[in-house]
Amino acid sequence: MTTTLMTLGAILDDIAEQRPDEILLTTVMHSGTTETMSRDALRHSSDRMALALSEQGVTTGTLVPIHLPTCNQFLTAAVAILKAGGTPMPVSDRLPAAELVALLELADPSVIVSRNDADQTLFQQPVLNPDDFLAASPLPEPLPYRISNPVKALASGGSTGRSKLIVTTGDALFDPENPVIPQLMRFEPGDLKYSPGPLYHNGPFWFSINMLLRGGRVLLNERFNAARSLEIIETHQPTVLNLVPTMMQRMLREPDWQNVNLDSVRVVWHLAAPCPAWAKEGFIDKLGGERVLELWAATEANGLTIIDGDEWLDHRGSVGKGVGTEILILDEHREPLPIGEVGEIFTRIAGAAPPCEYRGSAPLEALNEGFTSVGDLGWLDDEGYLYLADRRTDLIISGGANIFPAEIEAVISQHPDVRDVAVIGLKDDDLGRRVHAVVEAASAAGPTADLGDALLLRCRAQLLPYKAPRSLEIVAALPRNEAGKIRRSQLREERGG
């Protein structure tokens, strides 16, 4: 039997032929209103937008930034880009100007999808407004289905503080009868998936695309709020939830948590950050362990592990066993470490190097056999379960978002009264880690009282809100090792670990 691979556009159009009036996309706006889009409306809107994209030069290999808030049009634009043969590149519509410009330089797009209220002076390319295609009628002639390659491109601040793109290579072709990722995620054709997170993050974006591939529907909110999210679950009755631990923690702290009806939810996936034991236990107590699953993976797609709540209760702290993934724990000399000993995690999925490349950064560290590392540390137990010791040495994961200290340090160090700075993550009951800056003042006479406030204002003006330090202190001298490098671990330990 020969497997027939299809584009996302072809799969969605086939389903729309069968169920044209079914509501496919729903976004609950922060105002309380709800915006919906049917399968037929998505088909015609994405067709018209794909045609306009093609007229702007989009073809196979073209990266197209989607510079929008979370909304139905965000996913419509992604489908249209793939129909045109281009590569969707989600970016936050709240990015500071300098970071957005840097990403656009890396992508070199021929057109940008954005709205008219965006700062058009930042764009050197034509801008396509998705709202112009909402009332689209069928095209006189059907569009040819073009094959996209790369599949997607995700923006990252980068471990060096410079912007980079993580590009997933390969043809965007899928098996509609046996879609690998949707089946792995336990998606069913009748599912409604709710992702409260923003679509410019890989988790909500890629979960949504794969739910569309499976024939399911997608529920979004414009902005996450724990109480509102619980109301949305009760009202819309999603069957699949895609959360990060901070969302889980905030939901659990809601006064009405025990009374919230989650009976519609068949599976909860949490990912993107380590989950505190109490938060996982709260969801297991409410839903049962078989319905609470954790995924450990990177945007680079170099490996993944999965664990459900029942397994976790027997292997507390683990992120699970590899799924189609081989795992090596190596020391600094790249020699294997014994069971239970912490080292750097190298993984290989499907026996090959990951389908990934960077723009704006050096490639992943790779071994000759195709194993790669994104810098995470951890260990294996004698049953093959993986445990994380840290999510990279310096990386801060706050509320499920990756924050690279070098990016923040680059902003602070520009101030003339700063000699040096180290940004670290401190324990936080809500966010997991909060961003804290330790600043060495340039003046030998000591810092002025206003320096701290000035630095925090500078960060808030130049960084996304979740990246800006929540606290800052000024010290006479930063601790350094013999090589002159700042002792970050010492700073963390002295401030609570």
N, C-alpha and C positions, 0 to 999 in steps of 0.2 A: 504493500500500500504506500503510495507516494504522498508525502505531506505537502499540502499547498500553503505556502506562506503568503501573507497579505500585509498591506500597509494598514496603519491605524485608521486612516481615512476610509479605506474600502470596507473594513470591518464595521465601523460606525455607520456608514451609509447603508450597508446591508441590514443592520438592526433597525435603522430608521425606516426602511421600507416596510418592515413588519410591524413596528410600533411607533408610528410617526408622532402621535399626540402624547406619548408618555413623557412626563417631566423628567429630564435627565440631570439638569444642574439646578441647584438651589443654593442661594447665598442669603443668610440672615444678616441684614445690615445693622450697624451699631445703633441706628435710630429706632430699630425694632421692626422696620418694614422687611419684607421678603421679596427677593427677585428670583424668578424662575425662568428656565429655558427648556423647551421641548426638544426631543430628538430631531424633529423636522427643522425647527428653527436653528439648531446648531448646524445641521447639515447645510442649509442654504447660506447662513451667515459665514461659516468657515469656507464654503466654496467661493463666495464673492471676495472674501478677504484673501484667500489663496491666489485668486486671479490678480488682485491688486498687488500682492507681494511679488508675483512673477513679473509683473510689468515694471517693478522697481529693481529687477535684477536678481531676485532670490532664486536660487537653484541648489542642487546638491553641493554641500560643503559650505553654504552661506550660513553664518550664525546671525540669528535675529533676536536682539534683546526684547524682552517683554517687560516694560517699565510701567507696571500697573499695581494698584492695591489688589488685595484678594477679592475676586469677583468672578461671576460667570464668564465675563469677556476674557479673563486671563486664560482660562482653559480653552475657550473658543479660539483665541489667538494661537495657542500651542497647536491645536488641531489644524488650523489653517496653515501654519508654518510647515508642519509635517506634510500636508497635502501638496504644498508648493515644492517640496523636496528639500526645504531648509532645515535648520537645527534650532529648536527653541532654546533660548538663553534667559531664564528667569532672573530678574534683578529687583531689588527692593526699590519702590518708588520714593523711599525716604533716604536713599543714599546721599551722603554729602557730595557736593559737586566734584571735588577733586577725585574721590574714589570712583564716581560714576564715569568721569572722563577717562580715567586710567583703564577701566574695564572696556570702555568703548574702543579705546586705542588697541587693546589686545584682540577684540573681536573683529574689528574692521568691517562692520556691517554695511550693507547697501541701503537698509531702511530700519527704522526703529518703531516698535509698537508702543504707543504712549497716548496719553490724553492731552487735550488742549490746555488743561490747567498746569501742566508740567512746565518747567523752565526751558523753553525752546532754544534759548541762547546756548545751552550746553550741547546741543545736537548739531553736528556738521552734516548729518544725513537727513533725508526726507522722513517725516513722521506719519505713521498710519494710525488713525484713531479708531479703535474697535467699535465705538458707539455708532459710527457711521454705517455699520453693517448689520445693525440689530433687526431692522425690518426688511431684510433681504428676501428677494423672490428667487425662484429657481433660475439657474443659468440656462440660456437657450441651448447650449451644448454642454454635456458633462465634461468635467476636467479629467485629463489623464492622471492616473495615480503614479506619482513620482516616488522614488525610494530615497529616503533621507539617509545621509551618512556624513557626519556623526549623528548619534541619536539625540543627545542633549548636551548642554554646556552649563555648568553651575559656577557661580561666582564665589570667590573666597578671598578673605583678607590676606591670607598667605602667612606662613610662619616667619617670614623675613619682614613682615609689615608692609610688603608691596602687594598690590592686587594681583590675583591670578585667576585663571579659569581651569576648571576640571572638566575635561571634554571626554564624553563616553563615545568611543569609536565603534564602528560596525554599522551594518545596514539595519534600518528600523523596519524590520519585517517580523511578523508574528504568526504563530499557529492559532487560528481562532478556535479550533476544536480542543487543543491541548496546550493552552498558554502556560508556559513554565512558571513564571513569577506569580501570576494571579493564583494559580493552583497551590503553589508553595505558601502563599499568604492566606490560603483557605477562603478565597473569594468565590462567591457563587453568582450566577447570572441575575438572580433576583435581589441582590444585596443593595443596601444604601449605606455608603461609607461616609462617616463624618470626621473631617480633619479640622480641628479648631486652629491649627497653626497657619502661618502665612505661606502662600504658594511659592515664594521665592526660595524657601527651604526645600532641600531635596526630598525629605520624607513626605510632606503633604503633596508635593508636586508629583513625585513618582508613584505614590500610592494612588493618587487620583487617575493618572494616566492608565495604570494597570487595572483599576476598577472599570474604567471605560472599555478597555480591551476585553474584560470578562463579561461585558454586557450588563454591568450593574450601573448604579446611579451614584452621584456625588453630592454631598451636603457640605457647605462651607459656612464660615462666618467671617464678616469683614474684620473683626478684631476679637481676640480671645478675652473672655471674662468668665470666671468660674461659675458664678451663679447663673449667668445667661446660658452658658454651655449646658448646664444641667437642665434648664428649662427647654433648650433646643432638643436635647435627647428625649425628654418626655413627650414633647409635642410632635416631633418628626419621626421618632422611633427608628433610628439607624440600627443596622445589624452589625456594623464594623466600626470600631473607634480606632483612630490613629493619634496617639498622645505622646508627649514627652513627660518625664517625671515631675517637672514643676507644675504642669497642668493637673496631674494626678494629686499632688500635694495640696494645691489650692482647692480642688474639688472636695477633697476629704475634710478640709477645714470649714467648709460651708455648713452653717447650722442645720440645714435641712438634709444633709447627706444621707442619713439613715432612712429617710422617708422617700428619697428619690427612686422612681421606678425605672430600673435598667433592664427589665425583662426582655426588651427587644434585642439587646446586644448579645450577639453570638460569640464575638471575639474582640478582645482589646489588644492592640499592638502598642507597646511602648518601646522607644528607642531614642538615640541621639545623646544620651547622657546616663551615667550610673543612677540607678533608682534606689533611694533609701529603703531599707527593709520595711519600715513601718508603712510606707506608702504602698509598696507592693502587697503587703499583708492586708491593708485596708481594702484593696480591690479584690484580692483573693477571697476575703471574708464575705464580700458583697456578691461576687459573681461565681465563685468556685475556681479552683486552680486551673482547670482545663480550658477556661475561657480567657485567661490572662497570659499573654505571650510576650516575650522580650526578644528583640532582634538586635544583634551586634553586627555592624557592618560599617563600611566607609563609603563615601560618595564615589571613591575610586573603584568600587566593585572588585576588590582583590580577595574577597572572602566574606563568609558570614556564618554566624552561629545563631541558633534558636533554642529557647527553653520555655516550657510552659510553667505555670504556677505550681503544679504538683511536683514536677521535677525539681523546681527551685527549692521547695520545702525540704527536699532530701539533699540538695547541694546548695545550701544558702550562700549567696554572694556570687554564684556562677552566672555567666551569660550564655551557657549552653555548650553543646557540641557542634562541631563544624558540619555544615550542610553542603555536601559536594566540595568540601573545603579541607585541605590539609593544613595543619598548624605546626610550626616550629617555634620553640622558645630558645633564643640564642643569646650568648653573652656579647660583650663589646668586641670580642675577636671573631664573632660569628661562629662560635662553637656551640653545639647543643648543650643545654643545661638539663640536669636531672629533674624528675617529677617533683613538683612543689616549690621549685626555685624560680624566683622572679627574673625575667629577662625581657628582651625586646621580642614582640610578636611578629613573626613572618608567616604569611599565608599564601596559599595557591588554590584557586578555584578551578575546577574542571581540568586540572592538570596543565594549566597554561598561565602565562602572564596576563594581568588584567587588561580589559579593553578600555584603556584610559591613557590620556596624555595631558600634560600641563601646558598652558600658555602663560608665560610670565614667571615661571619657576623651573628649577631643575627637576628632572624626573624622580619618581619614587626610587628609593634604594632597592636594588634588585639583586638576587642571587642568580647564578647561572641556570639553575633549574626552574626559574620562573617564579620563585617565591619573592614576595615584596613586603615592605613594611611602611606603614604610615607613621611610625614612631611610638605606637602604643606599647605599654609595658604590662606584663601579666605572667601567669603560670598555669600549668595544667595539673589536674589531679590524676590518680591512677586509673580513672575510668574515662579519661579523655575530655572532661569538662574544663572549659576555659574560665579563668578568673582574671579580672583586670586589677592591676596594682595602681595604675594611673592612666589617664587618657592623654598621652604624650607628656613629656617632661614639663613643658612650660605652658601648654595649652590650658585655657580656662574654659570650662563648660558651664555656662550660667543659664538656667532656664531652658536647657536643651540647645542653646546656640553656642557654636564654637567661637571663641574670642582669642585672638592672637596678641599676646602682650606687646610684641614689637610694633604693631600698628598704633597702639595707644602711646607707647613710649616715644614714637616718632613725633607725635603731636606735642607731648609735654616737653620734650628735650629742645624744641624750637624756642622756648621762652629764654630770654637772655639771662634770667636769674637762676636757671637750673644748670647744675653741673652734670648730674646724671640721674637716672630714674630706673626703678625696677617695678614692673606691674605684676602682681601675683593674685591668685585666687584664694580667698579665705572662706572658711566654712559658713554656710548660710542655710537655715532651716527651710527657707522657701525656695531659693534659686539653686540650691546645691552648692554653688560657689558664687561669691560676689567679687567684683573687680575692685582691687585696692591698690593704690599707687604709693610707693615709698620714694620720696624725692630728696636728693642731695643738693642743697642750695649752693649756688656759685659764690656767694659773698662769704668771705672769711668772718665777717662781723655777725653772720647769722642771717636768717631769712626775715623778711618783713612780715608783719601780721597779715598783710593782704595777699601774699603770694599764693597761699593755698586756694583761696577763693578765686583768684585770677586763673589759676591752672584748671580748676574745675569748670569754670565758665568757658575756657578755651576748648576743653574736651567736649563739652555739650554742644558747642557751636560747630565742631568739625567732625564729630563722630555720631554714628547712630546711637539712639538713647541707650540701648542695651549694652553697648560697648563702653560708654563713658563710666569712669570710676564712680562707685557709690561712696567711697571714702578715700581720703588722702592724708598722708602725714609727711612732715618734713624733718629730716634727720641731718646731723652734722656730717656723717660719713656712712656710706653703704659698705657692708662687710664684703670683703673680696678674698679669693683664694690666692695661692702663690703665683698663678698666671695672670692675676689681675681681673679675673671674671667675678661678677657679683654672685654671692652665695644666696641664690633664691630659696633653696631649701631651708637655710637658716632663718631667712626672713619669715617664711611661712610658719616654721616651728615656733618661733618666738611670738607669733601672733595667733597661736591656737591650732596650727597644723593645716 
